[in-house]
Amino acid sequence: MKFVEMTGRTLKEILTEEEARKGELEAAGVTDETIVRVNEHGDIEIRRPDRWDIIGGLLGGFEDRIRRRTGMEWA
């Protein structure tokens, strides 16, 4: 599966109100410096010391938001 990696700060800038409720990211352990990744299906995963955990998902149109904000393609 292909992903785009980013920091928690960038993820917060990409999210819409429908995709994240107040405090959900923080409860999952996401800080501005946390490494997260999003796959082509919109699943958000957080990097843990020994694994990746799915913590949520993005809704429609996220591909363009990710490309515009990060300048990256799926890899």
C-alpha positions in Angstrom: 0.0 0.0 0.0 1.2 3.5 -0.7 1.3 6.3 1.8 2.2 10.0 2.4 4.1 10.6 5.6 3.8 13.9 7.5 4.0 15.5 10.9 1.0 15.8 13.2 1.1 19.5 12.7 0.6 19.1 8.9 -2.1 16.5 9.5 -4.0 19.0 11.7 -3.8 21.6 8.9 -5.3 19.1 6.3 -8.2 17.9 8.4 -11.7 19.2 8.0 -14.1 19.7 10.9 -16.0 16.5 9.9 -12.8 14.4 10.1 -11.6 15.3 13.5 -13.3 16.1 16.7 -11.7 18.2 19.3 -9.2 16.2 21.4 -9.3 13.0 19.3 -5.8 13.4 17.8 -4.3 14.3 21.2 -6.1 11.3 22.8 -4.5 9.1 20.2 -1.1 10.5 21.0 -0.6 12.9 18.1 1.5 16.0 18.8 2.9 18.5 16.3 6.1 16.5 16.0 4.5 13.0 15.7 5.1 11.1 12.5 1.8 10.0 10.9 1.0 8.6 7.5 -2.1 8.5 5.3 -2.8 5.8 2.8 -4.7 6.1 -0.5 -7.9 5.0 1.2 -7.6 7.9 3.7 -6.7 5.8 6.7 -4.5 7.8 9.2 -1.8 5.9 11.0 0.5 7.0 13.8 4.0 5.8 14.2 4.5 3.9 17.5 7.9 2.7 18.7 7.3 -0.8 17.2 4.4 -0.5 14.9 1.9 1.7 13.0 -1.6 2.1 14.5 -4.7 3.3 12.6 -6.2 6.2 14.5 -8.8 7.6 12.1 -9.6 8.5 8.5 -10.0 11.3 6.0 -13.1 11.9 4.0 -13.5 12.7 0.2 -11.2 15.1 -1.5 -8.2 14.5 0.8 -5.9 13.5 -2.0 -5.7 17.1 -3.3 -5.4 18.6 0.2 -2.5 16.3 0.9 -0.7 17.0 -2.4 -1.2 20.8 -2.0 0.0 20.9 1.6 2.9 18.4 1.5 3.9 18.6 -2.2 4.2 14.8 -2.1 2.8 11.9 -4.1 1.9 8.4 -2.8 4.9 6.2 -2.3 
